[in-house]
Every structure is written in C-alpha cells, then in structure tokens.
C-alpha cells in the first residue's frame, strides 16, 4: 500500500535553506525510502526574495509568515533554517501543532530555550511526532566510519581528542555587521556557529560527553559597518574565536579551536582521536578519507594509512556511485534527511535528538562561563 507523501514546510531560504532543500529533493532519487518527500511551502520575510527562492528550490508555494506553515494541514514537517533567535518559537509552535521538526544547529540561543524545546519534543513523541537537530557533519561517511571503528575498539581506550574548525570569512574589518555577529540573533559567534559542530562531532565519535572545560574567547574586530558600504558602525557582540580544553566522561582530554579569523582557511575542520591501540583523523578538506594508524601491527609495519571511504559497505554509500567516485559537502544533508525520514516512518527517535543538542548547548554555556571568569575549570551541567 502506498503511503501519503511527507510534505515539507521550510522556514528560511538562505545558505542552510538551500542546502536542506537540495537534500529533500535528492533523498528520494538516491535511496528507496518508506516515505516520499515533497517540498510544499517555504517561508521568508522578504516577499520577492522568498518567491524567487520557492522557484529556484522547488517549493510549490511561498509565504512571508512562518506561522502559515504551522497552521496548514497539508504540511507534515517543519524544517527550521532561520537565525538562532527564532528556533525556539518556531519549533515550539510546530511541535504543539503535531508537526515533525528538523531544526538546524545550534538548537537555540540559550540553555533555557533548549531545555524548553527538549520538553516539548519529548511530550510530542507520545503522539508520534519526531524531532531532530541538524548536525550534518555526523552524516559524512568517513565520520560515521570513525565512530563505528571507535565503538568496535579499533582505537582501544581513548586518551586524546583534538578538534579545530577554522574559517576566515570575517577577517576583513569592512565586512558588515550581519545577524551572525549580533548576540541577540546569533547567541554566540564562532563558538556556536562552528564550535558547536566540533563539540558534537567529538562527543558523537567517542561516545563520551564533555564534563568540564577551561576556555578563552576573543573578539578581534569590535566595530563593523552596520551594512555593506556604510560609514556608520555598530558593535560586534559575539566572539570571533573560541579556544578551550576539555575533559571527557571516559577519561580522555581534549582541545578545541573555533575561529572565523584564520586567514586563508575557508572551511577547515579537523578531528583527531588517539587511543591505546591506534589513532584516526578526519579532515573535511579530504572528506572522503579517514587516516588510521593501527598500533597493534608490528612496529615496522605501522604508520598512518588512508582509507578511501567510498565502498558500498561504508556508511551511507549504498545509494550513491561506484567505489572511488567521491562525495561532497552537500551529501551530508541528504544523509541527514534520509535518517530523519526513516525514523519518522519507523516511529523511532532520530539522532541527534533535541536532548543530544541540549548537551552541546550546555558545553557552549560552560565555555562562555569559563571565558568570562578568566581562569579556572568550569563543569558542564549534568542531565
């Protein structure tokens, strides 16, 4: 028996909206899913821009009010791709209306908002409503393979984790004061924007959570033009860079660096894990590869080797191309949508859950508290 389609309403049409829309369209072309997805309505504040986005991205209709998405009976899923200050309001309304929700990271702009979203998602679960937070880098095949290898004991006991996410898109002091540079809309700067990714990634691949941090943050350019070409300036109220040490629940120690001021680094993410039996490293600039050092081999045979993660037995590769035909950044979103749709169809809880995302939010809060204190160790709040 054919199932009705899963009809998607999306809030937001910029960078993340484009990435998500492409994934919603691609997922049924790549995988045989139990539910077919349809792009129904997209919402955005600018009437001409959202109309253009609807045409380009494949939505049947568009609206200037996200509340229209919630009110419609012909929408099953709300995909939240808006700035962080709107995540809680849109998500809470969607869950109350019985809509499944995919919300971009970070889940919210505060722990209090994230906790409210978790409660709403867990209450809605009883009615078969599912909620997931969009940490897309989990879905890169090499990252999932790294998680699987650690879980299988290939690295032994984990001792060290080091993670860095480096960008340079705001090194120019004339770059305007966009919403990402304002605390009231973004919550944090590099910390929440890209630091959240490496916090989630390291907790995901190790299966451990951060229990404490010692941190510093810096804002290098404190005033920027209020808009492109303007002479008037306004204050930057978020961090440009965040660096911190961490302890993981399994006893490992960790280092983190998130910055949007690494000149020459466009989108450089790297995670390395060292264990008692081996080490492994992932580099987003070589995202189809995983470096692996097997310390159990005879010493004369040891060394980092490259695993090309394109075989059909590797995670997510069963629907794509023949071995050796590499994937890209956008595929992580297709995999994210696949997992979400399969969970909805099966009536299971997708991951990362809102509670998983709340755990990341608590780490971000601890980093800010540690940086504000200027010294010392800051525990991460427990469940």
Secondary structure, DSSP 8 states (H G I E B T S, - for coil): -----EEEEEE--SHHHHHHHHHHHHHHHHS--SS-EEEEEEE-S-HHHHHHHHHHHT-SEEES-HHHHHH-TT--EEEE-S-GGGHHHHHHHHHHTT-EEEEESSS-SSHHHHHHHHHHHHHHHTTT--EEEE-GGGGSHHHHHHHHHHHTTTT-SEEEEEEEEE--TT-STTS---GGG-HHHHSSSHIIIIIHHHHHHHHHHHS--EEEEEEEEE-S--EEESSTT-S-EEE--S-SEEEEEEEETTS-EEEEEEES--TT-SSEEEEEEEESSEEEEEEGGGTTEEEEEETTS-GGG-S-EEEE--STTSTTGGGS-STT----TTHHHHHHHHHHHHHHHHT---SS-HHHHHHHHHHHHHHHHHHHH-SS-EE----
